[in-house]
């Protein structure tokens, strides 16, 4: 096996590992999202005109906003507190869960 | 007609006038929302993972966010600029339009 082939294989393996560890876990997100339903409704269908629906929302947008609440670049009395308890993995999982709902 | 009845009628009339002047104009909102489609997609269905869907979103939430972009309490390079050109009536109309989409 040549050096190039070995390097390619190593790179592919790293990519696969990376893809695996970054893949969001929708089931874990669903469990973590139980708290969210108090305001954002069952399965992300809000019953309050001032709180957004989350069902079917873009995952990238959701995770960016939760991270913004967590780091303080977006401010909201409720969401700043909620987001502070979520890890980066939690955020990706919760975003993937709401995004998966139709 | 007694004083009570007259007062009630006057109050009802005021309420009706108030409801009329505050009612959002979905058609006007649709016309004004043409610019939004560049990022938020046709009829508020975004094709970019980082930009939110707006179709079916809560009107109160949408108008609150557009106003927050306009007054600077929520910041985004694109939305801050977009929101600055909208009047309060435009904002209510655009929010009502996107909220009306299924």
N, CA and C atoms of all chains as a GROMACS GRO file, in nm:
protein
  612
    1UNK      N    1   0.085  -0.120   0.000
    1UNK     CA    2   0.000   0.000   0.000
    1UNK      C    3   0.088   0.125   0.000
    2UNK      N    4   0.068   0.212  -0.099
    2UNK     CA    5   0.151   0.333  -0.110
    2UNK      C    6   0.119   0.434  -0.001
    3UNK      N    7   0.207   0.530   0.007
    3UNK     CA    8   0.188   0.635   0.109
    3UNK      C    9   0.059   0.714   0.083
    4UNK      N   10   0.034   0.739  -0.048
    4UNK     CA   11  -0.086   0.816  -0.083
    4UNK      C   12  -0.214   0.744  -0.040
    5UNK      N   13  -0.218   0.612  -0.072
    5UNK     CA   14  -0.336   0.533  -0.038
    5UNK      C   15  -0.355   0.531   0.114
    6UNK      N   16  -0.246   0.512   0.186
    6UNK     CA   17  -0.254   0.508   0.332
    6UNK      C   18  -0.306   0.641   0.386
    7UNK      N   19  -0.251   0.750   0.328
    7UNK     CA   20  -0.294   0.881   0.374
    7UNK      C   21  -0.443   0.903   0.346
    8UNK      N   22  -0.486   0.859   0.227
    8UNK     CA   23  -0.628   0.873   0.191
    8UNK      C   24  -0.718   0.794   0.286
    9UNK      N   25  -0.674   0.671   0.314
    9UNK     CA   26  -0.752   0.586   0.405
    9UNK      C   27  -0.760   0.650   0.544
   10UNK      N   28  -0.648   0.702   0.590
   10UNK     CA   29  -0.645   0.764   0.722
   10UNK      C   30  -0.739   0.884   0.725
   11UNK      N   31  -0.733   0.964   0.617
   11UNK     CA   32  -0.818   1.083   0.610
   11UNK      C   33  -0.965   1.043   0.609
   12UNK      N   34  -0.998   0.938   0.530
   12UNK     CA   35  -1.137   0.893   0.523
   12UNK      C   36  -1.186   0.845   0.658
   13UNK      N   37  -1.098   0.771   0.728
   13UNK     CA   38  -1.136   0.720   0.860
   13UNK      C   39  -1.164   0.836   0.956
   14UNK      N   40  -1.076   0.936   0.952
   14UNK     CA   41  -1.096   1.053   1.038
   14UNK      C   42  -1.228   1.122   1.007
   15UNK      N   43  -1.259   1.133   0.877
   15UNK     CA   44  -1.384   1.197   0.836
   15UNK      C   45  -1.504   1.120   0.889
   16UNK      N   46  -1.496   0.986   0.880
   16UNK     CA   47  -1.606   0.902   0.928
   16UNK      C   48  -1.625   0.918   1.077
   17UNK      N   49  -1.513   0.916   1.151
   17UNK     CA   50  -1.521   0.932   1.297
   17UNK      C   51  -1.582   1.068   1.330
   18UNK      N   52  -1.533   1.171   1.258
   18UNK     CA   53  -1.581   1.306   1.281
   18UNK      C   54  -1.731   1.315   1.255
   19UNK      N   55  -1.776   1.254   1.143
   19UNK     CA   56  -1.919   1.258   1.109
   19UNK      C   57  -2.001   1.189   1.216
   20UNK      N   58  -1.947   1.078   1.266
   20UNK     CA   59  -2.019   1.002   1.369
   20UNK      C   60  -2.034   1.080   1.498
   21UNK      N   61  -1.925   1.140   1.544
   21UNK     CA   62  -1.931   1.209   1.672
   21UNK      C   63  -2.012   1.337   1.662
   22UNK      N   64  -2.026   1.392   1.538
   22UNK     CA   65  -2.102   1.516   1.526
   22UNK      C   66  -2.249   1.494   1.496
   23UNK      N   67  -2.287   1.372   1.459
   23UNK     CA   68  -2.426   1.346   1.425
   23UNK      C   69  -2.514   1.368   1.546
   24UNK      N   70  -2.622   1.443   1.527
   24UNK     CA   71  -2.712   1.472   1.637
   24UNK      C   72  -2.797   1.350   1.670
   25UNK      N   73  -2.832   1.339   1.796
   25UNK     CA   74  -2.911   1.227   1.846
   25UNK      C   75  -3.053   1.277   1.873
   26UNK      N   76  -3.143   1.246   1.780
   26UNK     CA   77  -3.280   1.299   1.787
   26UNK      C   78  -3.352   1.248   1.913
   27UNK      N   79  -3.331   1.120   1.947
   27UNK     CA   80  -3.399   1.065   2.065
   27UNK      C   81  -3.352   1.134   2.193
   28UNK      N   82  -3.218   1.156   2.202
   28UNK     CA   83  -3.164   1.229   2.318
   28UNK      C   84  -3.218   1.372   2.320
   29UNK      N   85  -3.231   1.430   2.202
   29UNK     CA   86  -3.286   1.565   2.192
   29UNK      C   87  -3.429   1.572   2.239
   30UNK      N   88  -3.506   1.468   2.204
   30UNK     CA   89  -3.647   1.463   2.246
   30UNK      C   90  -3.658   1.460   2.398
   31UNK      N   91  -3.573   1.379   2.461
   31UNK     CA   92  -3.575   1.369   2.608
   31UNK      C   93  -3.537   1.503   2.670
   32UNK      N   94  -3.434   1.564   2.616
   32UNK     CA   95  -3.386   1.692   2.669
   32UNK      C   96  -3.488   1.805   2.645
   33UNK      N   97  -3.569   1.789   2.541
   33UNK     CA   98  -3.663   1.895   2.502
   33UNK      C   99  -3.790   1.896   2.586
   34UNK      N  100  -3.802   1.802   2.679
   34UNK     CA  101  -3.924   1.797   2.760
   34UNK      C  102  -3.950   1.931   2.829
   35UNK      N  103  -3.845   1.996   2.876
   35UNK     CA  104  -3.859   2.125   2.943
   35UNK      C  105  -3.915   2.231   2.849
   36UNK      N  106  -3.875   2.223   2.722
   36UNK     CA  107  -3.914   2.325   2.623
   36UNK      C  108  -4.065   2.331   2.602
   37UNK      N  109  -4.132   2.214   2.622
   37UNK     CA  110  -4.275   2.206   2.591
   37UNK      C  111  -4.359   2.298   2.679
   38UNK      N  112  -4.306   2.337   2.796
   38UNK     CA  113  -4.381   2.425   2.885
   38UNK      C  114  -4.419   2.554   2.812
   39UNK      N  115  -4.329   2.606   2.732
   39UNK     CA  116  -4.357   2.730   2.658
   39UNK      C  117  -4.379   2.706   2.508
   40UNK      N  118  -4.303   2.614   2.450
   40UNK     CA  119  -4.309   2.597   2.304
   40UNK      C  120  -4.409   2.491   2.261
   41UNK      N  121  -4.485   2.436   2.359
   41UNK     CA  122  -4.593   2.344   2.326
   41UNK      C  123  -4.546   2.202   2.301
   42UNK      N  124  -4.644   2.111   2.302
   42UNK     CA  125  -4.616   1.972   2.275
   42UNK      C  126  -4.567   1.959   2.131
   43UNK      N  127  -4.455   1.894   2.111
   43UNK     CA  128  -4.394   1.876   1.979
   43UNK      C  129  -4.368   2.009   1.908
   44UNK      N  130  -4.336   2.112   1.988
   44UNK     CA  131  -4.294   2.238   1.927
   44UNK      C  132  -4.402   2.321   1.863
   45UNK      N  133  -4.528   2.291   1.894
   45UNK     CA  134  -4.640   2.372   1.842
   45UNK      C  135  -4.685   2.464   1.955
   46UNK      N  136  -4.637   2.586   1.950
   46UNK     CA  137  -4.663   2.682   2.057
   46UNK      C  138  -4.810   2.720   2.064
   47UNK      N  139  -4.860   2.742   2.187
   47UNK     CA  140  -4.999   2.785   2.204
   47UNK      C  141  -5.005   2.932   2.243
   48UNK      N  142  -4.889   2.996   2.250
   48UNK     CA  143  -4.883   3.138   2.288
   48UNK      C  144  -4.828   3.219   2.170
   49UNK      N  145  -4.900   3.323   2.136
   49UNK     CA  146  -4.864   3.403   2.017
   49UNK      C  147  -4.726   3.467   2.028
   50UNK      N  148  -4.674   3.482   2.150
   50UNK     CA  149  -4.546   3.549   2.168
   50UNK      C  150  -4.428   3.451   2.166
   51UNK      N  151  -4.458   3.320   2.170
   51UNK     CA  152  -4.351   3.220   2.170
   51UNK      C  153  -4.352   3.142   2.040
   52UNK      N  154  -4.238   3.124   1.979
   52UNK     CA  155  -4.234   3.063   1.846
   52UNK      C  156  -4.262   2.913   1.845
   53UNK      N  157  -4.326   2.867   1.736
   53UNK     CA  158  -4.327   2.726   1.704
   53UNK      C  159  -4.185   2.683   1.676
   54UNK      N  160  -4.151   2.561   1.715
   54UNK     CA  161  -4.017   2.509   1.685
   54UNK      C  162  -4.022   2.391   1.588
   55UNK      N  163  -4.139   2.329   1.576
   55UNK     CA  164  -4.152   2.209   1.491
   55UNK      C  165  -4.116   2.242   1.347
   56UNK      N  166  -4.031   2.160   1.289
   56UNK     CA  167  -3.995   2.177   1.149
   56UNK      C  168  -3.902   2.295   1.122
   57UNK      N  169  -3.859   2.363   1.228
   57UNK     CA  170  -3.767   2.475   1.207
   57UNK      C  171  -3.630   2.422   1.166
   58UNK      N  172  -3.552   2.502   1.096
   58UNK     CA  173  -3.419   2.461   1.050
   58UNK      C  174  -3.328   2.432   1.170
   59UNK      N  175  -3.262   2.316   1.168
   59UNK     CA  176  -3.176   2.275   1.280
   59UNK      C  177  -3.060   2.371   1.301
   60UNK      N  178  -2.999   2.414   1.191
   60UNK     CA  179  -2.885   2.506   1.202
   60UNK      C  180  -2.926   2.638   1.265
   61UNK      N  181  -3.044   2.687   1.229
   61UNK     CA  182  -3.094   2.811   1.287
   61UNK      C  183  -3.123   2.793   1.436
   62UNK      N  184  -3.189   2.682   1.470
   62UNK     CA  185  -3.222   2.658   1.611
   62UNK      C  186  -3.097   2.649   1.696
   63UNK      N  187  -2.998   2.571   1.652
   63UNK     CA  188  -2.878   2.555   1.736
   63UNK      C  189  -2.803   2.688   1.746
   64UNK      N  190  -2.801   2.766   1.637
   64UNK     CA  191  -2.734   2.897   1.643
   64UNK      C  192  -2.803   2.988   1.745
   65UNK      N  193  -2.935   2.985   1.748
   65UNK     CA  194  -3.008   3.073   1.841
   65UNK      C  195  -2.990   3.028   1.986
   66UNK      N  196  -2.996   2.897   2.010
   66UNK     CA  197  -2.979   2.849   2.149
   66UNK      C  198  -2.839   2.885   2.198
   67UNK      N  199  -2.740   2.868   2.108
   67UNK     CA  200  -2.602   2.907   2.146
   67UNK      C  201  -2.593   3.057   2.171
   68UNK      N  202  -2.665   3.137   2.092
   68UNK     CA  203  -2.663   3.282   2.111
   68UNK      C  204  -2.725   3.320   2.247
   69UNK      N  205  -2.832   3.249   2.287
   69UNK     CA  206  -2.891   3.272   2.419
   69UNK      C  207  -2.790   3.233   2.527
   70UNK      N  208  -2.721   3.121   2.503
   70UNK     CA  209  -2.626   3.072   2.603
   70UNK      C  210  -2.507   3.168   2.620
   71UNK      N  211  -2.455   3.222   2.508
   71UNK     CA  212  -2.337   3.308   2.518
   71UNK      C  213  -2.375   3.456   2.537
   72UNK      N  214  -2.506   3.484   2.542
   72UNK     CA  215  -2.550   3.620   2.572
   72UNK      C  216  -2.559   3.713   2.452
   73UNK      N  217  -2.527   3.664   2.332
   73UNK     CA  218  -2.535   3.753   2.215
   73UNK      C  219  -2.681   3.774   2.173
   74UNK      N  220  -2.770   3.682   2.211
   74UNK     CA  221  -2.915   3.708   2.201
   74UNK      C  222  -2.971   3.700   2.342
   75UNK      N  223  -3.056   3.792   2.378
   75UNK     CA  224  -3.101   3.800   2.516
   75UNK      C  225  -3.251   3.778   2.528
   76UNK      N  226  -3.288   3.697   2.626
   76UNK     CA  227  -3.428   3.677   2.662
   76UNK      C  228  -3.429   3.624   2.804
   77UNK      N  229  -3.513   3.681   2.891
   77UNK     CA  230  -3.511   3.643   3.032
   77UNK      C  231  -3.528   3.492   3.052
   78UNK      N  232  -3.618   3.432   2.974
   78UNK     CA  233  -3.642   3.289   2.990
   78UNK      C  234  -3.537   3.205   2.918
   79UNK      N  235  -3.511   3.237   2.793
   79UNK     CA  236  -3.424   3.152   2.711
   79UNK      C  237  -3.277   3.159   2.754
   80UNK      N  238  -3.234   3.273   2.804
   80UNK     CA  239  -3.094   3.283   2.848
   80UNK      C  240  -3.070   3.181   2.960
   81UNK      N  241  -3.167   3.173   3.049
   81UNK     CA  242  -3.156   3.078   3.161
   81UNK      C  243  -3.165   2.934   3.112
   82UNK      N  244  -3.263   2.907   3.026
   82UNK     CA  245  -3.283   2.771   2.975
   82UNK      C  246  -3.158   2.721   2.901
   83UNK      N  247  -3.103   2.807   2.815
   83UNK     CA  248  -2.991   2.766   2.730
   83UNK      C  249  -2.864   2.741   2.810
   84UNK      N  250  -2.853   2.809   2.924
   84UNK     CA  251  -2.730   2.798   3.002
   84UNK      C  252  -2.708   2.657   3.055
   85UNK      N  253  -2.816   2.579   3.066
   85UNK     CA  254  -2.801   2.444   3.121
   85UNK      C  255  -2.771   2.340   3.014
   86UNK      N  256  -2.766   2.381   2.888
   86UNK     CA  257  -2.746   2.285   2.779
   86UNK      C  258  -2.601   2.281   2.732
   87UNK      N  259  -2.551   2.160   2.715
   87UNK     CA  260  -2.417   2.144   2.656
   87UNK      C  261  -2.428   2.163   2.504
   88UNK      N  262  -2.314   2.174   2.438
   88UNK     CA  263  -2.316   2.187   2.292
   88UNK      C  264  -2.384   2.066   2.227
   89UNK      N  265  -2.358   1.948   2.282
   89UNK     CA  266  -2.421   1.827   2.227
   89UNK      C  267  -2.572   1.831   2.250
   90UNK      N  268  -2.614   1.874   2.371
   90UNK     CA  269  -2.758   1.888   2.399
   90UNK      C  270  -2.823   1.979   2.295
   91UNK      N  271  -2.757   2.091   2.268
   91UNK     CA  272  -2.813   2.191   2.176
   91UNK      C  273  -2.832   2.131   2.037
   92UNK      N  274  -2.731   2.059   1.988
   92UNK     CA  275  -2.743   1.996   1.855
   92UNK      C  276  -2.856   1.894   1.855
   93UNK      N  277  -2.867   1.818   1.964
   93UNK     CA  278  -2.970   1.714   1.972
   93UNK      C  279  -3.111   1.774   1.976
   94UNK      N  280  -3.128   1.876   2.059
   94UNK     CA  281  -3.258   1.942   2.072
   94UNK      C  282  -3.297   2.006   1.938
   95UNK      N  283  -3.201   2.071   1.874
   95UNK     CA  284  -3.227   2.135   1.743
   95UNK      C  285  -3.267   2.030   1.640
   96UNK      N  286  -3.197   1.918   1.640
   96UNK     CA  287  -3.228   1.811   1.544
   96UNK      C  288  -3.366   1.753   1.571
   97UNK      N  289  -3.401   1.740   1.700
   97UNK     CA  290  -3.533   1.686   1.735
   97UNK      C  291  -3.645   1.776   1.683
   98UNK      N  292  -3.640   1.906   1.716
   98UNK     CA  293  -3.748   1.995   1.672
   98UNK      C  294  -3.753   2.006   1.520
   99UNK      N  295  -3.637   2.005   1.459
   99UNK     CA  296  -3.631   2.014   1.313
   99UNK      C  297  -3.693   1.892   1.247
  100UNK      N  298  -3.687   1.779   1.316
  100UNK     CA  299  -3.738   1.654   1.257
  100UNK      C  300  -3.891   1.645   1.261
  101UNK      N  301  -3.954   1.730   1.343
  101UNK     CA  302  -4.100   1.726   1.356
  101UNK      C  303  -4.165   1.798   1.237
  102UNK      N  304  -4.276   1.741   1.189
  102UNK     CA  305  -4.345   1.804   1.073
  102UNK      C  306  -4.455   1.897   1.120
  103UNK      N  307  -8.296   5.573   2.630
  103UNK     CA  308  -8.173   5.494   2.647
  103UNK      C  309  -8.104   5.537   2.777
  104UNK      N  310  -8.080   5.445   2.866
  104UNK     CA  311  -8.019   5.480   2.994
  104UNK      C  312  -7.872   5.515   2.979
  105UNK      N  313  -7.815   5.570   3.084
  105UNK     CA  314  -7.673   5.609   3.081
  105UNK      C  315  -7.584   5.486   3.064
  106UNK      N  316  -7.625   5.378   3.135
  106UNK     CA  317  -7.544   5.254   3.125
  106UNK      C  318  -7.540   5.201   2.983
  107UNK      N  319  -7.658   5.198   2.918
  107UNK     CA  320  -7.666   5.146   2.782
  107UNK      C  321  -7.584   5.233   2.688
  108UNK      N  322  -7.596   5.365   2.706
  108UNK     CA  323  -7.521   5.458   2.621
  108UNK      C  324  -7.371   5.436   2.639
  109UNK      N  325  -7.330   5.422   2.764
  109UNK     CA  326  -7.188   5.401   2.794
  109UNK      C  327  -7.139   5.270   2.731
  110UNK      N  328  -7.222   5.166   2.741
  110UNK     CA  329  -7.185   5.037   2.682
  110UNK      C  330  -7.172   5.046   2.532
  111UNK      N  331  -7.267   5.116   2.469
  111UNK     CA  332  -7.263   5.132   2.324
  111UNK      C  333  -7.138   5.209   2.283
  112UNK      N  334  -7.108   5.315   2.357
  112UNK     CA  335  -6.989   5.396   2.327
  112UNK      C  336  -6.864   5.311   2.341
  113UNK      N  337  -6.858   5.231   2.446
  113UNK     CA  338  -6.742   5.146   2.469
  113UNK      C  339  -6.727   5.043   2.357
  114UNK      N  340  -6.841   4.984   2.317
  114UNK     CA  341  -6.837   4.884   2.210
  114UNK      C  342  -6.788   4.947   2.080
  115UNK      N  343  -6.837   5.067   2.054
  115UNK     CA  344  -6.798   5.136   1.930
  115UNK      C  345  -6.647   5.163   1.931
  116UNK      N  346  -6.598   5.208   2.045
  116UNK     CA  347  -6.454   5.234   2.057
  116UNK      C  348  -6.375   5.106   2.033
  117UNK      N  349  -6.423   4.997   2.091
  117UNK     CA  350  -6.355   4.868   2.074
  117UNK      C  351  -6.351   4.829   1.927
  118UNK      N  352  -6.464   4.848   1.859
  118UNK     CA  353  -6.472   4.812   1.717
  118UNK      C  354  -6.375   4.894   1.635
  119UNK      N  355  -6.373   5.027   1.662
  119UNK     CA  356  -6.282   5.115   1.589
  119UNK      C  357  -6.138   5.071   1.614
  120UNK      N  358  -6.109   5.045   1.742
  120UNK     CA  359  -5.975   5.003   1.782
  120UNK      C  360  -5.935   4.874   1.710
  121UNK      N  361  -6.027   4.777   1.706
  121UNK     CA  362  -5.998   4.649   1.641
  121UNK      C  363  -5.971   4.669   1.493
  122UNK      N  364  -6.048   4.760   1.432
  122UNK     CA  365  -6.033   4.785   1.290
  122UNK      C  366  -5.899   4.848   1.256
  123UNK      N  367  -5.860   4.949   1.331
  123UNK     CA  368  -5.737   5.019   1.298
  123UNK      C  369  -5.616   4.932   1.329
  124UNK      N  370  -5.631   4.835   1.419
  124UNK     CA  371  -5.517   4.751   1.454
  124UNK      C  372  -5.508   4.624   1.370
  125UNK      N  373  -5.615   4.592   1.298
  125UNK     CA  374  -5.614   4.467   1.223
  125UNK      C  375  -5.505   4.470   1.116
  126UNK      N  376  -5.426   4.364   1.110
  126UNK     CA  377  -5.318   4.358   1.013
  126UNK      C  378  -5.375   4.329   0.875
  127UNK      N  379  -5.308   4.376   0.774
  127UNK     CA  380  -5.350   4.361   0.636
  127UNK      C  381  -5.259   4.256   0.570
  128UNK      N  382  -5.312   4.135   0.558
  128UNK     CA  383  -5.232   4.022   0.508
  128UNK      C  384  -5.186   4.045   0.364
  129UNK      N  385  -5.274   4.102   0.281
  129UNK     CA  386  -5.236   4.127   0.141
  129UNK      C  387  -5.122   4.229   0.132
  130UNK      N  388  -5.133   4.335   0.213
  130UNK     CA  389  -5.026   4.435   0.216
  130UNK      C  390  -4.897   4.372   0.267
  131UNK      N  391  -4.911   4.282   0.366
  131UNK     CA  392  -4.795   4.212   0.421
  131UNK      C  393  -4.729   4.125   0.316
  132UNK      N  394  -4.811   4.059   0.234
  132UNK     CA  395  -4.759   3.972   0.127
  132UNK      C  396  -4.676   4.054   0.029
  133UNK      N  397  -4.726   4.170  -0.010
  133UNK     CA  398  -4.653   4.257  -0.103
  133UNK      C  399  -4.521   4.302  -0.041
  134UNK      N  400  -4.527   4.342   0.084
  134UNK     CA  401  -4.407   4.392   0.153
  134UNK      C  402  -4.307   4.279   0.177
  135UNK      N  403  -4.355   4.156   0.185
  135UNK     CA  404  -4.270   4.042   0.218
  135UNK      C  405  -4.190   3.989   0.099
  136UNK      N  406  -4.210   4.049  -0.018
  136UNK     CA  407  -4.139   4.000  -0.137
  136UNK      C  408  -3.988   3.998  -0.114
  137UNK      N  409  -3.937   4.099  -0.047
  137UNK     CA  410  -3.794   4.107  -0.019
  137UNK      C  411  -3.748   3.992   0.069
  138UNK      N  412  -3.833   3.950   0.160
  138UNK     CA  413  -3.797   3.846   0.258
  138UNK      C  414  -3.766   3.712   0.191
  139UNK      N  415  -3.831   3.689   0.073
  139UNK     CA  416  -3.820   3.559   0.009
  139UNK      C  417  -3.676   3.528  -0.036
  140UNK      N  418  -3.595   3.633  -0.056
  140UNK     CA  419  -3.456   3.611  -0.098
  140UNK      C  420  -3.384   3.518   0.000
  141UNK      N  421  -3.410   3.534   0.127
  141UNK     CA  422  -3.345   3.449   0.227
  141UNK      C  423  -3.441   3.348   0.291
  142UNK      N  424  -3.564   3.390   0.316
  142UNK     CA  425  -3.656   3.303   0.390
  142UNK      C  426  -3.740   3.213   0.299
  143UNK      N  427  -3.711   3.219   0.167
  143UNK     CA  428  -3.776   3.127   0.074
  143UNK      C  429  -3.914   3.173   0.031
  144UNK      N  430  -3.963   3.109  -0.076
  144UNK     CA  431  -4.097   3.139  -0.126
  144UNK      C  432  -4.197   3.095  -0.020
  145UNK      N  433  -4.288   3.183   0.014
  145UNK     CA  434  -4.390   3.157   0.116
  145UNK      C  435  -4.329   3.115   0.250
  146UNK      N  436  -4.212   3.171   0.280
  146UNK     CA  437  -4.155   3.151   0.413
  146UNK      C  438  -4.097   3.014   0.442
  147UNK      N  439  -4.072   2.936   0.336
  147UNK     CA  440  -4.008   2.804   0.352
  147UNK      C  441  -3.861   2.818   0.314
  148UNK      N  442  -3.778   2.837   0.413
  148UNK     CA  443  -3.635   2.863   0.390
  148UNK      C  444  -3.564   2.743   0.328
  149UNK      N  445  -3.470   2.772   0.240
  149UNK     CA  446  -3.392   2.663   0.180
  149UNK      C  447  -3.252   2.659   0.238
  150UNK      N  448  -3.224   2.747   0.335
  150UNK     CA  449  -3.091   2.751   0.398
  150UNK      C  450  -3.105   2.713   0.546
  151UNK      N  451  -3.023   2.619   0.588
  151UNK     CA  452  -3.034   2.566   0.725
  151UNK      C  453  -3.012   2.673   0.833
  152UNK      N  454  -2.944   2.782   0.796
  152UNK     CA  455  -2.914   2.885   0.896
  152UNK      C  456  -3.022   2.992   0.904
  153UNK      N  457  -3.117   2.992   0.810
  153UNK     CA  458  -3.222   3.094   0.810
  153UNK      C  459  -3.356   3.028   0.841
  154UNK      N  460  -3.432   3.088   0.930
  154UNK     CA  461  -3.554   3.022   0.976
  154UNK      C  462  -3.668   3.023   0.874
  155UNK      N  463  -3.748   2.916   0.877
  155UNK     CA  464  -3.879   2.917   0.812
  155UNK      C  465  -3.964   3.022   0.882
  156UNK      N  466  -4.048   3.091   0.808
  156UNK     CA  467  -4.139   3.188   0.869
  156UNK      C  468  -4.285   3.145   0.854
  157UNK      N  469  -4.312   3.055   0.760
  157UNK     CA  470  -4.452   3.014   0.736
  157UNK      C  471  -4.512   2.952   0.861
  158UNK      N  472  -4.631   3.000   0.894
  158UNK     CA  473  -4.704   2.944   1.008
  158UNK      C  474  -4.648   2.985   1.144
  159UNK      N  475  -4.547   3.071   1.143
  159UNK     CA  476  -4.490   3.114   1.272
  159UNK      C  477  -4.590   3.209   1.341
  160UNK      N  478  -4.583   3.217   1.473
  160UNK     CA  479  -4.674   3.302   1.550
  160UNK      C  480  -4.654   3.449   1.511
  161UNK      N  481  -4.764   3.519   1.482
  161UNK     CA  482  -4.756   3.658   1.438
  161UNK      C  483  -4.696   3.748   1.547
  162UNK      N  484  -4.738   3.725   1.671
  162UNK     CA  485  -4.687   3.809   1.780
  162UNK      C  486  -4.536   3.794   1.796
  163UNK      N  487  -4.490   3.669   1.783
  163UNK     CA  488  -4.346   3.643   1.792
  163UNK      C  489  -4.271   3.710   1.677
  164UNK      N  490  -4.323   3.696   1.554
  164UNK     CA  491  -4.257   3.755   1.438
  164UNK      C  492  -4.248   3.907   1.450
  165UNK      N  493  -4.358   3.972   1.487
  165UNK     CA  494  -4.355   4.119   1.495
  165UNK      C  495  -4.262   4.164   1.607
  166UNK      N  496  -4.261   4.088   1.717
  166UNK     CA  497  -4.170   4.125   1.827
  166UNK      C  498  -4.023   4.116   1.781
  167UNK      N  499  -3.991   4.013   1.705
  167UNK     CA  500  -3.852   3.995   1.660
  167UNK      C  501  -3.812   4.100   1.557
  168UNK      N  502  -3.902   4.130   1.462
  168UNK     CA  503  -3.869   4.232   1.361
  168UNK      C  504  -3.848   4.367   1.430
  169UNK      N  505  -3.935   4.396   1.530
  169UNK     CA  506  -3.918   4.522   1.605
  169UNK      C  507  -3.786   4.522   1.683
  170UNK      N  508  -3.748   4.405   1.735
  170UNK     CA  509  -3.621   4.395   1.810
  170UNK      C  510  -3.502   4.418   1.716
  171UNK      N  511  -3.511   4.366   1.593
  171UNK     CA  512  -3.405   4.393   1.496
  171UNK      C  513  -3.401   4.543   1.464
  172UNK      N  514  -3.520   4.603   1.452
  172UNK     CA  515  -3.528   4.745   1.416
  172UNK      C  516  -3.472   4.834   1.526
  173UNK      N  517  -3.504   4.803   1.653
  173UNK     CA  518  -3.457   4.890   1.762
  173UNK      C  519  -3.321   4.846   1.817
  174UNK      N  520  -3.263   4.741   1.758
  174UNK     CA  521  -3.128   4.701   1.794
  174UNK      C  522  -3.117   4.609   1.915
  175UNK      N  523  -3.230   4.573   1.976
  175UNK     CA  524  -3.221   4.484   2.092
  175UNK      C  525  -3.191   4.340   2.049
  176UNK      N  526  -3.220   4.305   1.924
  176UNK     CA  527  -3.170   4.180   1.865
  176UNK      C  528  -3.086   4.219   1.744
  177UNK      N  529  -2.972   4.157   1.732
  177UNK     CA  530  -2.877   4.200   1.629
  177UNK      C  531  -2.852   4.092   1.525
  178UNK      N  532  -2.854   4.133   1.400
  178UNK     CA  533  -2.816   4.045   1.290
  178UNK      C  534  -2.779   4.135   1.173
  179UNK      N  535  -2.666   4.111   1.109
  179UNK     CA  536  -2.620   4.200   1.004
  179UNK      C  537  -2.725   4.222   0.894
  180UNK      N  538  -2.794   4.114   0.855
  180UNK     CA  539  -2.893   4.127   0.749
  180UNK      C  540  -3.024   4.182   0.801
  181UNK      N  541  -3.074   4.123   0.910
  181UNK     CA  542  -3.208   4.158   0.957
  181UNK      C  543  -3.215   4.299   1.016
  182UNK      N  544  -3.107   4.346   1.076
  182UNK     CA  545  -3.109   4.481   1.133
  182UNK      C  546  -3.134   4.581   1.022
  183UNK      N  547  -3.070   4.558   0.907
  183UNK     CA  548  -3.087   4.647   0.793
  183UNK      C  549  -3.227   4.634   0.733
  184UNK      N  550  -3.271   4.508   0.715
  184UNK     CA  551  -3.403   4.484   0.656
  184UNK      C  552  -3.514   4.548   0.740
  185UNK      N  553  -3.506   4.528   0.871
  185UNK     CA  554  -3.613   4.574   0.960
  185UNK      C  555  -3.620   4.726   0.966
  186UNK      N  556  -3.506   4.791   0.945
  186UNK     CA  557  -3.503   4.937   0.960
  186UNK      C  558  -3.592   5.008   0.859
  187UNK      N  559  -3.622   4.940   0.747
  187UNK     CA  560  -3.702   5.005   0.643
  187UNK      C  561  -3.852   4.982   0.663
  188UNK      N  562  -3.889   4.906   0.766
  188UNK     CA  563  -4.031   4.873   0.784
  188UNK      C  564  -4.096   4.963   0.890
  189UNK      N  565  -4.214   5.012   0.859
  189UNK     CA  566  -4.293   5.086   0.958
  189UNK      C  567  -4.358   4.986   1.053
  190UNK      N  568  -4.414   5.036   1.164
  190UNK     CA  569  -4.483   4.948   1.257
  190UNK      C  570  -4.598   4.875   1.188
  191UNK      N  571  -4.669   4.946   1.100
  191UNK     CA  572  -4.780   4.883   1.028
  191UNK      C  573  -4.727   4.775   0.933
  192UNK      N  574  -4.617   4.804   0.863
  192UNK     CA  575  -4.554   4.704   0.775
  192UNK      C  576  -4.522   4.577   0.855
  193UNK      N  577  -4.465   4.597   0.972
  193UNK     CA  578  -4.422   4.484   1.055
  193UNK      C  579  -4.541   4.396   1.092
  194UNK      N  580  -4.650   4.460   1.136
  194UNK     CA  581  -4.770   4.383   1.172
  194UNK      C  582  -4.824   4.308   1.050
  195UNK      N  583  -4.821   4.374   0.935
  195UNK     CA  584  -4.875   4.313   0.813
  195UNK      C  585  -4.790   4.194   0.766
  196UNK      N  586  -4.658   4.213   0.768
  196UNK     CA  587  -4.566   4.106   0.727
  196UNK      C  588  -4.580   3.987   0.822
  197UNK      N  589  -4.587   4.016   0.951
  197UNK     CA  590  -4.601   3.909   1.051
  197UNK      C  591  -4.732   3.833   1.030
  198UNK      N  592  -4.838   3.907   1.004
  198UNK     CA  593  -4.969   3.843   0.982
  198UNK      C  594  -4.967   3.758   0.855
  199UNK      N  595  -4.898   3.807   0.752
  199UNK     CA  596  -4.889   3.732   0.627
  199UNK      C  597  -4.818   3.597   0.648
  200UNK      N  598  -4.698   3.601   0.707
  200UNK     CA  599  -4.624   3.475   0.725
  200UNK      C  600  -4.696   3.380   0.820
  201UNK      N  601  -4.760   3.438   0.921
  201UNK     CA  602  -4.834   3.356   1.016
  201UNK      C  603  -4.952   3.286   0.950
  202UNK      N  604  -5.008   3.349   0.846
  202UNK     CA  605  -5.127   3.294   0.779
  202UNK      C  606  -5.093   3.177   0.688
  203UNK      N  607  -4.964   3.160   0.654
  203UNK     CA  608  -4.923   3.051   0.564
  203UNK      C  609  -4.915   2.919   0.639
  204UNK      N  610  -4.957   2.812   0.574
  204UNK     CA  611  -4.956   2.681   0.641
  204UNK      C  612  -4.829   2.604   0.606
   0.00000   0.00000   0.00000
